[in-house]
């Protein structure tokens, strides 16, 4: 039996998940969306999906509930839904950053099956990477259902302890920004070397795409791929030596640690919402 999936919040990530599910053949009548803004729902309504400005309308109909609202308003959105959720007892999947399973469970009345997901923005082009954590109420079949939903927009991987979601955030959740940052730097450096912006940008982006594709399909590590490109005494070696002299690996380590630490801080702050 196909589960009915209800989305609370109809923003970019919910839109990406719905689009991915529809592209994989999920029945439109089994997808429901609620949002406080009518314009957010219009595109889904035009595609024949059930939409409502009232969150309770979706909760009453859903077997699986995807929480896709901003973390800052999660408590005020969930608390009024606790009675209905306790009656329906759907699988809860949260894609809100920084909100712990414990907080969600408390706001919804307790003893619920909850998955915490950390997707990233490439999910918008169905090339995402999502870390998943399930509490002990989540069954094997519910994990499979979660993989179907998040897998519609890319790779899914489970972690066994919730604190590792902060590590996922540091690596993949925030990771696209690191690569964009490197792209920015390479484009600027290319221009400093005399290339026009259009050429520097095209070369940088295609190189990023090709390198990622090589790393995904290769049977060796990225380190080995790097070494294969880095000939002794050659041009690439000079660039890598410059990165090493600037302690680039240590900088990345410090940056990701700072990102994970901030995730822990936000979980504490957001979990105290009244």
BALOBA-1460 file (C-alpha; in Angstrom, 3 decimals):
// residues 274
<rec num="1" residu="x" x="0.000" y="0.000" z="0.000"/>
<rec num="2" residu="x" x="1.304" y="3.444" z="-0.964"/>
<rec num="3" residu="x" x="1.642" y="5.683" z="2.071"/>
<rec num="4" residu="x" x="0.075" y="9.137" z="2.101"/>
<rec num="5" residu="x" x="2.806" y="11.723" z="2.699"/>
<rec num="6" residu="x" x="1.899" y="15.060" z="4.229"/>
<rec num="7" residu="x" x="4.241" y="18.056" z="4.174"/>
<rec num="8" residu="x" x="3.981" y="20.787" z="6.785"/>
<rec num="9" residu="x" x="5.644" y="23.660" z="4.981"/>
<rec num="10" residu="x" x="5.790" y="24.007" z="1.192"/>
<rec num="11" residu="x" x="9.111" y="25.763" z="0.667"/>
<rec num="12" residu="x" x="12.074" y="24.863" z="-1.515"/>
<rec num="13" residu="x" x="12.994" y="21.561" z="0.124"/>
<rec num="14" residu="x" x="9.411" y="20.304" z="0.288"/>
<rec num="15" residu="x" x="9.030" y="21.294" z="-3.356"/>
<rec num="16" residu="x" x="12.192" y="19.373" z="-4.244"/>
<rec num="17" residu="x" x="10.981" y="16.240" z="-2.435"/>
<rec num="18" residu="x" x="7.539" y="16.398" z="-4.032"/>
<rec num="19" residu="x" x="9.106" y="16.916" z="-7.450"/>
<rec num="20" residu="x" x="11.461" y="13.997" z="-6.944"/>
<rec num="21" residu="x" x="8.665" y="11.703" z="-5.782"/>
<rec num="22" residu="x" x="6.437" y="12.640" z="-8.708"/>
<rec num="23" residu="x" x="9.323" y="12.091" z="-11.133"/>
<rec num="24" residu="x" x="9.721" y="8.581" z="-9.732"/>
<rec num="25" residu="x" x="6.042" y="7.818" z="-10.241"/>
<rec num="26" residu="x" x="4.598" y="8.509" z="-6.789"/>
<rec num="27" residu="x" x="0.823" y="9.019" z="-7.003"/>
<rec num="28" residu="x" x="-0.056" y="12.744" z="-6.804"/>
<rec num="29" residu="x" x="-3.158" y="11.974" z="-4.751"/>
<rec num="30" residu="x" x="-0.889" y="10.532" z="-2.052"/>
<rec num="31" residu="x" x="1.004" y="13.820" z="-1.583"/>
<rec num="32" residu="x" x="-0.459" y="16.538" z="0.640"/>
<rec num="33" residu="x" x="0.889" y="19.974" z="1.512"/>
<rec num="34" residu="x" x="0.065" y="22.633" z="4.071"/>
<rec num="35" residu="x" x="1.524" y="26.116" z="4.325"/>
<rec num="36" residu="x" x="0.479" y="29.412" z="5.852"/>
<rec num="37" residu="x" x="1.134" y="31.207" z="2.536"/>
<rec num="38" residu="x" x="-1.345" y="30.540" z="-0.266"/>
<rec num="39" residu="x" x="1.183" y="31.462" z="-2.974"/>
<rec num="40" residu="x" x="3.494" y="28.692" z="-1.757"/>
<rec num="41" residu="x" x="0.741" y="26.164" z="-2.417"/>
<rec num="42" residu="x" x="-0.472" y="27.406" z="-5.790"/>
<rec num="43" residu="x" x="1.958" y="25.436" z="-7.963"/>
<rec num="44" residu="x" x="1.083" y="22.199" z="-6.139"/>
<rec num="45" residu="x" x="-2.632" y="22.895" z="-6.387"/>
<rec num="46" residu="x" x="-2.256" y="23.365" z="-10.140"/>
<rec num="47" residu="x" x="-0.623" y="19.933" z="-10.348"/>
<rec num="48" residu="x" x="-3.619" y="18.308" z="-8.673"/>
<rec num="49" residu="x" x="-2.152" y="17.774" z="-5.203"/>
<rec num="50" residu="x" x="-4.158" y="18.291" z="-2.029"/>
<rec num="51" residu="x" x="-3.231" y="21.596" z="-0.381"/>
<rec num="52" residu="x" x="-4.441" y="23.476" z="2.664"/>
<rec num="53" residu="x" x="-3.683" y="26.571" z="4.691"/>
<rec num="54" residu="x" x="-4.554" y="24.503" z="7.776"/>
<rec num="55" residu="x" x="-1.831" y="22.123" z="8.995"/>
<rec num="56" residu="x" x="-4.399" y="19.939" z="10.761"/>
<rec num="57" residu="x" x="-6.052" y="19.105" z="7.407"/>
<rec num="58" residu="x" x="-2.824" y="17.429" z="6.280"/>
<rec num="59" residu="x" x="-2.080" y="15.733" z="9.610"/>
<rec num="60" residu="x" x="-5.522" y="14.109" z="9.650"/>
<rec num="61" residu="x" x="-4.882" y="12.498" z="6.253"/>
<rec num="62" residu="x" x="-1.187" y="11.565" z="6.395"/>
<rec num="63" residu="x" x="0.541" y="8.265" z="7.174"/>
<rec num="64" residu="x" x="3.907" y="10.033" z="7.061"/>
<rec num="65" residu="x" x="4.403" y="13.631" z="8.149"/>
<rec num="66" residu="x" x="7.365" y="15.612" z="6.790"/>
<rec num="67" residu="x" x="8.190" y="18.682" z="8.876"/>
<rec num="68" residu="x" x="9.573" y="21.278" z="6.479"/>
<rec num="69" residu="x" x="9.103" y="24.548" z="8.359"/>
<rec num="70" residu="x" x="11.812" y="26.875" z="9.610"/>
<rec num="71" residu="x" x="13.462" y="25.700" z="12.848"/>
<rec num="72" residu="x" x="12.640" y="28.966" z="14.601"/>
<rec num="73" residu="x" x="8.878" y="28.375" z="14.301"/>
<rec num="74" residu="x" x="8.852" y="24.599" z="14.745"/>
<rec num="75" residu="x" x="7.543" y="24.637" z="18.327"/>
<rec num="76" residu="x" x="4.637" y="26.994" z="17.632"/>
<rec num="77" residu="x" x="3.687" y="24.964" z="14.537"/>
<rec num="78" residu="x" x="3.829" y="21.551" z="16.231"/>
<rec num="79" residu="x" x="2.278" y="22.127" z="19.640"/>
<rec num="80" residu="x" x="-1.258" y="22.774" z="18.314"/>
<rec num="81" residu="x" x="-1.012" y="19.544" z="16.302"/>
<rec num="82" residu="x" x="-0.105" y="17.264" z="19.231"/>
<rec num="83" residu="x" x="-3.613" y="15.914" z="19.876"/>
<rec num="84" residu="x" x="-4.224" y="14.959" z="16.235"/>
<rec num="85" residu="x" x="-0.736" y="13.488" z="15.864"/>
<rec num="86" residu="x" x="-1.251" y="11.339" z="18.954"/>
<rec num="87" residu="x" x="-4.486" y="10.018" z="17.455"/>
<rec num="88" residu="x" x="-2.975" y="9.322" z="14.013"/>
<rec num="89" residu="x" x="0.575" y="8.419" z="15.126"/>
<rec num="90" residu="x" x="2.237" y="8.918" z="11.721"/>
<rec num="91" residu="x" x="5.914" y="8.486" z="11.023"/>
<rec num="92" residu="x" x="7.479" y="11.908" z="11.607"/>
<rec num="93" residu="x" x="10.351" y="13.028" z="9.364"/>
<rec num="94" residu="x" x="11.959" y="16.355" z="10.228"/>
<rec num="95" residu="x" x="14.171" y="18.153" z="7.711"/>
<rec num="96" residu="x" x="14.597" y="21.178" z="9.974"/>
<rec num="97" residu="x" x="18.208" y="21.882" z="10.938"/>
<rec num="98" residu="x" x="19.091" y="22.005" z="14.611"/>
<rec num="99" residu="x" x="15.879" y="20.543" z="16.069"/>
<rec num="100" residu="x" x="16.446" y="17.389" z="18.114"/>
<rec num="101" residu="x" x="14.250" y="14.307" z="18.073"/>
<rec num="102" residu="x" x="13.622" y="14.815" z="21.795"/>
<rec num="103" residu="x" x="12.251" y="18.318" z="21.231"/>
<rec num="104" residu="x" x="9.971" y="17.210" z="18.385"/>
<rec num="105" residu="x" x="8.692" y="14.285" z="20.434"/>
<rec num="106" residu="x" x="7.962" y="16.530" z="23.422"/>
<rec num="107" residu="x" x="6.109" y="19.139" z="21.332"/>
<rec num="108" residu="x" x="3.960" y="16.426" z="19.713"/>
<rec num="109" residu="x" x="3.056" y="14.578" z="22.902"/>
<rec num="110" residu="x" x="5.702" y="11.847" z="23.067"/>
<rec num="111" residu="x" x="6.312" y="8.206" z="22.142"/>
<rec num="112" residu="x" x="6.398" y="8.823" z="18.382"/>
<rec num="113" residu="x" x="8.402" y="7.320" z="15.529"/>
<rec num="114" residu="x" x="10.698" y="10.147" z="14.454"/>
<rec num="115" residu="x" x="13.432" y="10.433" z="11.826"/>
<rec num="116" residu="x" x="15.707" y="13.436" z="11.749"/>
<rec num="117" residu="x" x="17.029" y="14.199" z="8.264"/>
<rec num="118" residu="x" x="19.817" y="16.549" z="7.155"/>
<rec num="119" residu="x" x="19.490" y="17.116" z="3.398"/>
<rec num="120" residu="x" x="21.487" y="19.661" z="1.428"/>
<rec num="121" residu="x" x="20.614" y="22.166" z="-1.271"/>
<rec num="122" residu="x" x="21.672" y="20.026" z="-4.277"/>
<rec num="123" residu="x" x="18.452" y="18.147" z="-3.478"/>
<rec num="124" residu="x" x="16.844" y="21.006" z="-5.406"/>
<rec num="125" residu="x" x="18.380" y="19.500" z="-8.576"/>
<rec num="126" residu="x" x="17.886" y="15.900" z="-7.371"/>
<rec num="127" residu="x" x="21.588" y="15.493" z="-6.606"/>
<rec num="128" residu="x" x="21.392" y="15.787" z="-2.827"/>
<rec num="129" residu="x" x="23.053" y="13.973" z="0.040"/>
<rec num="130" residu="x" x="20.994" y="13.362" z="3.167"/>
<rec num="131" residu="x" x="22.057" y="12.049" z="6.567"/>
<rec num="132" residu="x" x="19.341" y="10.219" z="8.528"/>
<rec num="133" residu="x" x="18.886" y="9.346" z="12.196"/>
<rec num="134" residu="x" x="15.952" y="7.332" z="13.590"/>
<rec num="135" residu="x" x="14.817" y="7.006" z="17.179"/>
<rec num="136" residu="x" x="14.107" y="3.546" z="18.591"/>
<rec num="137" residu="x" x="10.400" y="3.768" z="17.729"/>
<rec num="138" residu="x" x="11.109" y="3.709" z="13.982"/>
<rec num="139" residu="x" x="10.543" y="0.314" z="12.338"/>
<rec num="140" residu="x" x="12.468" y="-1.235" z="9.479"/>
<rec num="141" residu="x" x="9.596" y="-0.543" z="7.081"/>
<rec num="142" residu="x" x="9.465" y="3.090" z="8.238"/>
<rec num="143" residu="x" x="13.174" y="3.427" z="7.530"/>
<rec num="144" residu="x" x="12.526" y="2.106" z="4.034"/>
<rec num="145" residu="x" x="9.720" y="4.635" z="3.595"/>
<rec num="146" residu="x" x="12.083" y="7.398" z="4.704"/>
<rec num="147" residu="x" x="14.666" y="6.270" z="2.156"/>
<rec num="148" residu="x" x="12.005" y="6.379" z="-0.563"/>
<rec num="149" residu="x" x="11.138" y="9.989" z="0.267"/>
<rec num="150" residu="x" x="14.630" y="11.424" z="0.757"/>
<rec num="151" residu="x" x="16.100" y="9.106" z="-1.865"/>
<rec num="152" residu="x" x="13.898" y="10.793" z="-4.455"/>
<rec num="153" residu="x" x="16.351" y="13.705" z="-4.433"/>
<rec num="154" residu="x" x="19.692" y="11.914" z="-4.049"/>
<rec num="155" residu="x" x="21.854" y="9.810" z="-1.751"/>
<rec num="156" residu="x" x="20.697" y="8.763" z="1.736"/>
<rec num="157" residu="x" x="22.893" y="7.451" z="4.562"/>
<rec num="158" residu="x" x="21.976" y="6.496" z="8.138"/>
<rec num="159" residu="x" x="23.925" y="7.409" z="11.270"/>
<rec num="160" residu="x" x="23.472" y="5.508" z="14.523"/>
<rec num="161" residu="x" x="23.785" y="8.371" z="17.037"/>
<rec num="162" residu="x" x="21.905" y="11.642" z="16.792"/>
<rec num="163" residu="x" x="24.945" y="13.787" z="17.563"/>
<rec num="164" residu="x" x="26.440" y="12.569" z="14.271"/>
<rec num="165" residu="x" x="23.802" y="14.617" z="12.438"/>
<rec num="166" residu="x" x="25.954" y="17.612" z="13.424"/>
<rec num="167" residu="x" x="28.858" y="15.918" z="11.641"/>
<rec num="168" residu="x" x="26.640" y="15.325" z="8.612"/>
<rec num="169" residu="x" x="25.736" y="19.015" z="8.697"/>
<rec num="170" residu="x" x="29.417" y="19.947" z="8.724"/>
<rec num="171" residu="x" x="30.315" y="17.666" z="5.804"/>
<rec num="172" residu="x" x="27.317" y="17.634" z="3.460"/>
<rec num="173" residu="x" x="24.661" y="19.937" z="4.889"/>
<rec num="174" residu="x" x="26.898" y="22.995" z="4.723"/>
<rec num="175" residu="x" x="29.284" y="21.354" z="2.252"/>
<rec num="176" residu="x" x="27.888" y="22.902" z="-0.946"/>
<rec num="177" residu="x" x="28.911" y="26.339" z="0.348"/>
<rec num="178" residu="x" x="32.524" y="25.162" z="0.690"/>
<rec num="179" residu="x" x="32.633" y="24.030" z="-2.920"/>
<rec num="180" residu="x" x="30.971" y="27.241" z="-4.080"/>
<rec num="181" residu="x" x="33.604" y="29.140" z="-2.096"/>
<rec num="182" residu="x" x="36.397" y="27.239" z="-3.843"/>
<rec num="183" residu="x" x="34.720" y="27.904" z="-7.196"/>
<rec num="184" residu="x" x="34.589" y="31.623" z="-6.403"/>
<rec num="185" residu="x" x="38.286" y="31.610" z="-5.539"/>
<rec num="186" residu="x" x="39.280" y="29.692" z="-8.674"/>
<rec num="187" residu="x" x="37.245" y="31.966" z="-10.952"/>
<rec num="188" residu="x" x="38.812" y="35.052" z="-9.390"/>
<rec num="189" residu="x" x="42.308" y="33.548" z="-9.646"/>
<rec num="190" residu="x" x="41.711" y="32.654" z="-13.294"/>
<rec num="191" residu="x" x="40.789" y="36.254" z="-14.022"/>
<rec num="192" residu="x" x="43.936" y="37.443" z="-12.253"/>
<rec num="193" residu="x" x="45.868" y="35.202" z="-14.653"/>
<rec num="194" residu="x" x="44.272" y="36.942" z="-17.623"/>
<rec num="195" residu="x" x="41.178" y="34.907" z="-18.443"/>
<rec num="196" residu="x" x="37.888" y="36.709" z="-18.896"/>
<rec num="197" residu="x" x="35.181" y="35.983" z="-16.310"/>
<rec num="198" residu="x" x="33.056" y="33.852" z="-18.647"/>
<rec num="199" residu="x" x="35.972" y="31.599" z="-19.579"/>
<rec num="200" residu="x" x="37.269" y="31.292" z="-16.014"/>
<rec num="201" residu="x" x="33.781" y="30.438" z="-14.788"/>
<rec num="202" residu="x" x="33.084" y="27.835" z="-17.473"/>
<rec num="203" residu="x" x="36.433" y="26.116" z="-16.956"/>
<rec num="204" residu="x" x="36.024" y="26.100" z="-13.155"/>
<rec num="205" residu="x" x="32.481" y="24.723" z="-13.114"/>
<rec num="206" residu="x" x="33.128" y="22.038" z="-15.706"/>
<rec num="207" residu="x" x="36.278" y="20.989" z="-13.860"/>
<rec num="208" residu="x" x="34.297" y="20.739" z="-10.615"/>
<rec num="209" residu="x" x="31.618" y="18.641" z="-12.313"/>
<rec num="210" residu="x" x="34.139" y="16.369" z="-14.010"/>
<rec num="211" residu="x" x="36.213" y="15.902" z="-10.871"/>
<rec num="212" residu="x" x="33.139" y="14.963" z="-8.820"/>
<rec num="213" residu="x" x="32.030" y="12.491" z="-11.485"/>
<rec num="214" residu="x" x="35.493" y="10.921" z="-11.572"/>
<rec num="215" residu="x" x="35.559" y="10.609" z="-7.778"/>
<rec num="216" residu="x" x="32.077" y="9.036" z="-7.695"/>
<rec num="217" residu="x" x="32.815" y="6.467" z="-10.401"/>
<rec num="218" residu="x" x="36.462" y="5.665" z="-9.569"/>
<rec num="219" residu="x" x="37.468" y="2.561" z="-7.634"/>
<rec num="220" residu="x" x="40.194" y="4.489" z="-5.790"/>
<rec num="221" residu="x" x="40.141" y="7.294" z="-3.228"/>
<rec num="222" residu="x" x="40.177" y="11.025" z="-4.021"/>
<rec num="223" residu="x" x="43.693" y="11.077" z="-2.548"/>
<rec num="224" residu="x" x="44.827" y="8.551" z="-5.155"/>
<rec num="225" residu="x" x="43.134" y="10.503" z="-7.931"/>
<rec num="226" residu="x" x="44.927" y="13.651" z="-6.786"/>
<rec num="227" residu="x" x="48.262" y="11.864" z="-6.761"/>
<rec num="228" residu="x" x="47.688" y="10.611" z="-10.310"/>
<rec num="229" residu="x" x="47.245" y="14.198" z="-11.511"/>
<rec num="230" residu="x" x="50.227" y="15.481" z="-9.516"/>
<rec num="231" residu="x" x="53.331" y="14.642" z="-11.558"/>
<rec num="232" residu="x" x="56.716" y="14.911" z="-9.870"/>
<rec num="233" residu="x" x="58.165" y="18.351" z="-10.570"/>
<rec num="234" residu="x" x="55.115" y="19.362" z="-12.582"/>
<rec num="235" residu="x" x="52.691" y="22.268" z="-12.495"/>
<rec num="236" residu="x" x="50.062" y="20.652" z="-10.252"/>
<rec num="237" residu="x" x="52.697" y="19.790" z="-7.679"/>
<rec num="238" residu="x" x="53.482" y="23.486" z="-7.275"/>
<rec num="239" residu="x" x="49.833" y="24.300" z="-6.595"/>
<rec num="240" residu="x" x="49.439" y="21.456" z="-4.070"/>
<rec num="241" residu="x" x="52.647" y="22.511" z="-2.330"/>
<rec num="242" residu="x" x="51.198" y="26.001" z="-1.951"/>
<rec num="243" residu="x" x="48.017" y="24.588" z="-0.424"/>
<rec num="244" residu="x" x="50.086" y="22.459" z="1.973"/>
<rec num="245" residu="x" x="52.203" y="25.440" z="2.988"/>
<rec num="246" residu="x" x="48.997" y="27.280" z="3.878"/>
<rec num="247" residu="x" x="47.814" y="24.292" z="6.003"/>
<rec num="248" residu="x" x="44.676" y="23.942" z="3.896"/>
<rec num="249" residu="x" x="43.766" y="20.537" z="5.345"/>
<rec num="250" residu="x" x="44.004" y="21.924" z="8.883"/>
<rec num="251" residu="x" x="41.864" y="24.890" z="7.864"/>
<rec num="252" residu="x" x="39.173" y="22.550" z="6.540"/>
<rec num="253" residu="x" x="39.325" y="20.516" z="9.747"/>
<rec num="254" residu="x" x="38.879" y="23.637" z="11.861"/>
<rec num="255" residu="x" x="36.080" y="24.939" z="9.637"/>
<rec num="256" residu="x" x="34.052" y="21.722" z="9.787"/>
<rec num="257" residu="x" x="34.580" y="21.450" z="13.550"/>
<rec num="258" residu="x" x="33.259" y="24.996" z="13.953"/>
<rec num="259" residu="x" x="30.245" y="24.132" z="11.805"/>
<rec num="260" residu="x" x="29.439" y="21.018" z="13.876"/>
<rec num="261" residu="x" x="29.844" y="22.935" z="17.136"/>
<rec num="262" residu="x" x="27.411" y="25.593" z="15.932"/>
<rec num="263" residu="x" x="24.931" y="22.849" z="15.083"/>
<rec num="264" residu="x" x="25.109" y="21.618" z="18.674"/>
<rec num="265" residu="x" x="24.596" y="25.149" z="19.993"/>
<rec num="266" residu="x" x="21.569" y="25.707" z="17.759"/>
<rec num="267" residu="x" x="20.007" y="22.405" z="18.883"/>
<rec num="268" residu="x" x="20.188" y="23.620" z="22.480"/>
<rec num="269" residu="x" x="18.794" y="27.061" z="21.655"/>
<rec num="270" residu="x" x="16.005" y="25.868" z="19.357"/>
<rec num="271" residu="x" x="15.066" y="23.010" z="21.652"/>
<rec num="272" residu="x" x="14.164" y="25.495" z="24.376"/>
<rec num="273" residu="x" x="11.379" y="27.135" z="22.366"/>
<rec num="274" residu="x" x="8.254" y="27.720" z="24.413"/>
